[in-house]
Amino acid sequence: MTFRQCAAFLVIAAIVTASPVMAQDVRSDKKRSRLHELSSVSLKGDARSAFRRFKRKARYYGAFYANPAEQVAGAYWDASNIETADSVARAACESNSRDPWGCVLVARVLPKDYDPERTGLTLSRKGNKEFREYTRLQAEDRFGAFAMSENGAVGYSWAEASQFTAEREALKRCEKAVRKLLRRTPDHMQDAISNPGNKTCRIVHRAG
């Protein structure tokens, strides 16, 4: 099997095995984010500077961990869910620490109207924006699909002649977004961001 044939087989396998959800199962959140401070630990030095940046720039879903004893921190935002944000931020803090057990959760960033009892698939802030555009572009006599990864990357298609093509294009665009995200990720966070559970794209919605 040639490299091109192998790549095509993997794309087809991803399309066949993906488990899409219906439109009503995708949670739609507005663009406003809200910071929730969860610890009163004293931050100094680099950790304090990192937290200031987090408060200024972070968008949902985001998390900030710090090791107060060593004054180091780890942060991640614009993830598809709070669990991924927590896991990546904690891993980043631990990788910066001599004693990883010293890392504690300091803050999270959630949608302003976040309701923990509400069910459905969550998307990053960027993902929500892209999903609204995706739904706007769909046509009754054409096909579309929306794909996402847990680390926040998304990709979608519209006006395709078949469902197969729509899903293939959505996955390709999501995977391109993942590669772009990885290029921007600092070295100490690469392992957490690039593990298969966080970087793998899957179809979560079909249209047509």
C-alpha positions as CSV (number, residue, x, y, z in Angstrom):
1,M,0.0,0.0,0.0
2,T,1.4,3.4,-1.0
3,F,1.6,6.3,1.4
4,R,-1.3,8.1,-0.4
5,Q,-3.5,4.9,-0.3
6,C,-2.7,4.5,3.4
7,A,-3.7,8.2,4.1
8,A,-6.9,7.8,2.2
9,F,-7.7,4.6,4.1
10,L,-7.2,6.4,7.4
11,V,-9.5,9.2,6.4
12,I,-12.2,6.7,5.4
13,A,-11.8,4.8,8.7
14,A,-12.2,8.0,10.7
15,I,-15.4,8.9,8.8
16,V,-16.9,5.4,9.2
17,T,-16.1,5.1,12.9
18,A,-16.9,8.6,14.0
19,S,-20.0,9.0,16.2
20,P,-21.8,12.2,15.2
21,V,-24.4,13.9,17.5
22,M,-27.5,15.7,16.4
23,A,-27.7,19.5,16.3
24,Q,-29.6,19.8,19.5
25,D,-26.9,17.9,21.3
26,V,-24.2,20.6,20.6
27,R,-24.3,23.2,23.3
28,S,-24.4,26.7,21.9
29,D,-22.7,29.2,24.2
30,K,-22.3,32.9,23.6
31,K,-18.9,34.6,23.2
32,R,-18.7,36.1,26.7
33,S,-16.3,34.4,29.1
34,R,-16.1,34.7,32.9
35,L,-13.1,34.1,35.2
36,H,-13.7,32.0,38.3
37,E,-10.9,32.3,40.9
38,L,-10.8,29.1,43.0
39,S,-7.8,29.6,45.2
40,S,-6.4,32.4,47.3
41,V,-2.8,31.3,47.1
42,S,-0.2,34.0,46.9
43,L,1.5,34.2,43.5
44,K,4.8,36.0,42.9
45,G,7.3,36.3,40.1
46,D,6.7,34.4,36.9
47,A,3.5,32.8,38.3
48,R,2.0,36.2,39.1
49,S,2.9,37.5,35.6
50,A,1.4,34.4,34.0
51,F,-1.8,34.8,36.0
52,R,-2.2,38.4,34.9
53,R,-1.8,37.4,31.3
54,F,-4.3,34.6,31.8
55,K,-6.9,37.0,33.3
56,R,-6.4,39.3,30.4
57,K,-6.4,36.9,27.5
58,A,-8.0,33.6,28.5
59,R,-11.3,32.5,26.8
60,Y,-13.5,29.5,27.7
61,Y,-12.8,26.8,28.4
62,G,-9.6,27.7,30.3
63,A,-7.7,26.7,33.4
64,F,-4.8,28.0,35.4
65,Y,-2.6,25.9,37.7
66,A,0.3,27.2,39.8
67,N,3.0,25.9,42.1
68,P,3.1,28.6,44.8
69,A,6.2,27.2,46.5
70,E,8.2,27.4,43.2
71,Q,6.3,30.3,41.7
72,V,5.7,28.5,38.4
73,A,2.5,28.0,36.5
74,G,0.7,26.3,33.6
75,A,-2.3,27.6,31.7
76,Y,-4.5,26.6,28.8
77,W,-7.6,28.1,27.2
78,D,-9.9,27.8,24.2
79,A,-10.3,24.1,24.8
80,S,-13.4,22.3,23.8
81,N,-14.3,21.4,27.4
82,I,-13.2,22.2,31.0
83,E,-11.8,18.7,31.5
84,T,-9.2,19.2,28.7
85,A,-8.3,22.7,29.9
86,D,-7.7,21.3,33.4
87,S,-5.7,18.4,32.2
88,V,-3.4,20.4,29.9
89,A,-2.9,23.3,32.3
90,R,-2.0,20.9,35.1
91,A,0.4,19.0,32.9
92,A,2.1,22.3,31.9
93,C,2.5,23.4,35.6
94,E,3.9,20.0,36.5
95,S,6.4,20.0,33.7
96,N,7.6,23.4,34.9
97,S,7.9,22.2,38.5
98,R,10.6,20.3,40.4
99,D,7.9,19.0,42.7
100,P,4.8,18.4,40.4
101,W,2.6,17.6,43.5
102,G,2.8,21.3,44.4
103,C,0.6,22.4,41.5
104,V,-2.9,23.6,42.5
105,L,-5.9,24.8,40.5
106,V,-6.1,28.6,40.8
107,A,-8.8,29.6,38.3
108,R,-11.0,28.6,35.4
109,V,-12.6,30.5,32.6
110,L,-16.1,29.4,31.6
111,P,-18.9,30.7,29.4
112,K,-20.6,33.6,31.2
113,D,-23.9,31.7,31.2
114,Y,-22.3,28.3,32.0
115,D,-24.7,25.8,33.6
116,P,-23.0,22.6,34.8
117,E,-26.4,20.8,34.8
118,R,-26.9,21.5,31.1
119,T,-26.2,18.5,28.9
120,G,-24.7,18.4,25.4
121,L,-21.4,18.6,23.6
122,T,-19.4,21.7,24.5
123,L,-17.2,23.7,22.1
124,S,-14.4,26.2,22.6
125,R,-15.2,29.9,22.2
126,K,-13.8,29.7,18.7
127,G,-15.6,26.5,18.1
128,N,-19.0,28.1,19.0
129,K,-18.3,30.9,16.6
130,E,-17.4,28.5,13.8
131,F,-20.4,26.2,14.5
132,R,-22.8,29.2,14.1
133,E,-21.2,30.0,10.8
134,Y,-21.3,26.3,9.7
135,T,-25.1,26.2,10.4
136,R,-25.7,29.4,8.5
137,L,-23.9,28.1,5.4
138,Q,-25.9,24.9,5.0
139,A,-28.3,24.3,2.1
140,E,-31.2,21.8,2.0
141,D,-30.0,20.1,-1.2
142,R,-26.3,19.9,-0.1
143,F,-24.2,18.2,2.6
144,G,-22.0,19.5,5.4
145,A,-20.2,18.2,8.4
146,F,-18.5,19.6,11.5
147,A,-15.4,18.1,13.1
148,M,-13.6,19.0,16.4
149,S,-10.7,17.9,18.6
150,E,-10.7,18.1,22.4
151,N,-7.8,20.7,22.3
152,G,-10.1,23.2,20.6
153,A,-9.4,22.8,16.9
154,V,-12.4,22.6,14.5
155,G,-13.1,22.2,10.8
156,Y,-16.3,22.1,8.8
157,S,-17.7,21.8,5.3
158,W,-20.8,22.9,3.4
159,A,-22.3,22.7,0.0
160,E,-20.8,19.3,-0.7
161,A,-22.3,16.9,-3.2
162,S,-22.2,13.9,-0.8
163,Q,-22.1,13.2,2.9
164,F,-18.8,11.3,2.4
165,T,-17.1,14.3,0.8
166,A,-18.6,16.6,3.5
167,E,-17.1,14.5,6.3
168,R,-13.8,14.1,4.6
169,E,-13.4,17.8,4.0
170,A,-14.4,18.6,7.6
171,L,-11.8,16.2,9.0
172,K,-9.1,17.6,6.7
173,R,-9.8,21.1,7.8
174,C,-9.9,20.1,11.5
175,E,-6.6,18.3,11.2
176,K,-5.0,21.3,9.5
177,A,-6.3,23.4,12.5
178,V,-4.7,20.9,14.9
179,R,-1.3,21.2,13.1
180,K,-1.5,25.0,13.3
181,L,-2.3,24.8,17.0
182,L,0.6,22.5,17.7
183,R,3.0,24.8,15.9
184,R,2.0,27.6,18.3
185,T,2.2,25.5,21.4
186,P,5.3,25.9,23.7
187,D,7.6,22.8,24.0
188,H,6.7,22.1,27.6
189,M,3.1,21.7,26.6
190,Q,3.5,19.6,23.5
191,D,3.0,16.2,25.2
192,A,-0.3,17.1,26.7
193,I,-1.6,18.9,23.6
194,S,-0.5,16.3,21.1
195,N,-1.6,13.1,22.9
196,P,-4.1,11.2,20.7
197,G,-7.1,11.9,23.0
198,N,-6.7,15.6,22.6
199,K,-5.6,16.1,19.0
200,T,-7.7,13.5,17.2
201,C,-10.5,15.1,15.1
202,R,-13.9,13.5,15.0
203,I,-17.2,14.3,13.3
204,V,-19.7,15.7,15.7
205,H,-22.4,17.0,13.4
206,R,-23.8,16.2,9.9
207,A,-26.1,18.4,7.8
208,G,-28.0,17.4,4.7
